[in-house]
Amino acid sequence: MADSKSIVLFEEKRVRRVWDEKTGKWYFSVVDVVAVLTDADYQKSRKYWKVLKGRLAAEGNESVTNCYQLKMTAEDGKMRLTDAADTEGLLRIIQSVPSPKAEPFKRWLAKVGYERMQEIENPELATKRMHDTYLAKGYSEEWIALRMRGIAIRETLTDEWKKRGVDEATDYAILTSEISKAAFGMTPSEYKQFKGLGRGGDNLRDHMTDLELIFSQLGEAATTEIARNDDAQGFFENKDAAIRGGKIAGDARNNLEAQTGRRVSTKDNYKHLAESKKRKSLKR
């Protein structure tokens, strides 16, 4: 299964998902859906699902037997197995969770599925939706252009890794960490802590400044070029390419900092945009 746009939001709550190219279906984290329906935190939602799962299994409910254990990004940033279900399986589970959000969530599920089918037929729609989502959150057009360019560079790099025998999500995380350490002197998790972001749903790059995005892109673009030039194969050769690619960005960052006397990495983040959007929605 390919992890594509792995987090979506329903009423500001994150729902992790994985797209399966073979079946043409989304598979959603059941615990995240339970959290949406019950307004509970992650730990309470896990306990709720554990009890509900046992009851449904005892009743012979197919929604439980049709759940898959899939790797998704956990709150600690690591890839961990979690129960996941497709839209049909989720609809059965939702019926067993008394919640005023059940009907709105069903409509949201249908919309998510429809949008994916549109994007398969016209890939440009996915780009436009992403642009419009960032714009609605309050990001500037200039920042959005940088962010979307970075996404394209990242996809080129992960495609290159896959071609070169690196196909585990955990390996991608390790290689990305090497690029980040060489470019900024911090792993992504350390960077998130530096910026005061949560360990779970906050996407680090959504909170980067223009310069931080530029040096992230340079590190990943350089890694891609080095891997191609060296014909790097397997994890360890690509790890070496990642360190060298990150160092190119790190050297450029150090040079700029020496010229300006200011650090590229800052504690600035864009959490205020989410808070502003939330305040506006409450006023309506």
Secondary structure, DSSP 4 states (H G I P E B T S, - for coil): -B--S-EEEETTEEEEEEEETTTTEEEEEHHHHHHHHHT--HHHHHHHHHHHHHHHHHTT-HHHHT-EEEEEE-TTSSEEEEEEE-HHHHHHHHTTS--TTHHHHHHHHHHHHHHHHHHHH-THHHHHHHHHHHHHHT--HHHHHHHHHHHHHHHHHHHHHHHTT---HHHHHHHHHHHHHHHHSS-HHHHHHHTT--SSS--GGGG--HHHHHHHHHHHHHHHHHHHHHT--HHHHHHHHHHHHHHHHHHHHHHHHHHHSS-S--S--SHHHHHHHHHHHHH-
